[in-house]
Amino acid sequence: MWQYILIYFLVTTGTFLLMEGVAWATHKYVMHGVLWTWHRDHHQPHEGFFERNDYFALVFSVPSIATIVLGFEVPWLWLLKPIGFGILAYGIFYVLFHDVLVHRRVKLKFIAKNRYLRRMIRAHQVHHRCREKEGAEAFGFLYAPKKYEPKV
């Protein structure tokens, strides 16, 4: 039994970490590429709570839901469950970090004191300085190079 728990943990964690590469590539080549029409309003001032960019959350939830359901419904595809949960965990992290901490779409009194969080927030702020499809940098959410370390 403990072997399955270990496998679940390792696959879920590995999927969560691999999702950073998927998110980076999707952000750079899809959101700032062929689907810029959905992502544009996220880089420009707009009114209201919802953005076209929020469609991505719906689209990206499909692989998570599909893998979890298939993993439960088809016994020999059981390994899809921890993959789906890893995708789900990344999605939850994304919402908490991106929408709550960085963009303050949910109003919380929170000041990042942790160096890692401050670097990630600064990298995302640098990303948003560019309001156009081309020219943006810092496309990741879990990792940002040291060059984004805030100056003290």
MOKAPE-V67517 format. One record per residue. N is the residue number from 1. PHI is phi in whole degrees, -180 to 180 (NA if undefined). Layout:
n->(N N)
phi->(PHI PHI)
//
This chain:
n->(1 2 3 4 5 6 7 8 9 10 11 12 13 14 15 16 17 18 19 20 21 22 23 24 25 26 27 28 29 30 31 32 33 34 35 36 37 38 39 40 41 42 43 44 45 46 47 48 49 50 51 52 53 54 55 56 57 58 59 60 61 62 63 64 65 66 67 68 69 70 71 72 73 74 75 76 77 78 79 80 81 82 83 84 85 86 87 88 89 90 91 92 93 94 95 96 97 98 99 100 101 102 103 104 105 106 107 108 109 110 111 112 113 114 115 116 117 118 119 120 121 122 123 124 125 126 127 128 129 130 131 132 133 134 135 136 137 138 139 140 141 142 143 144 145 146 147 148 149 150 151 152)
phi->(NA -63 -65 -67 -63 -63 -61 -56 -61 -65 -69 -62 -65 -61 -64 -55 -68 -66 -62 -62 -65 -63 -65 -59 -64 -65 -63 -73 -100 -105 -66 -98 -130 -64 -110 -58 -59 -80 -87 -53 -66 -73 -99 -127 -60 -154 -102 92 -80 -88 -129 -60 -55 -66 -58 -60 -61 -67 -63 -74 -76 -60 -61 -65 -61 -62 -69 -65 -63 -61 -63 -82 -86 -116 -52 -76 -104 -55 -67 -69 -59 -65 -64 -61 -70 -67 -63 -60 -61 -64 -62 -65 -59 -58 -61 -63 -74 -72 -81 -88 -77 -84 -91 53 -70 -114 -77 -130 -88 -142 -120 -71 -109 -71 -59 -61 -62 -63 -66 -65 -64 -63 -60 -70 -65 -62 -57 -82 -63 -86 -101 -114 -63 -100 96 -76 -138 58 -95 -87 -127 -99 -133 -140 -60 -59 -61 -94 -61 -63 -76 -90)
//
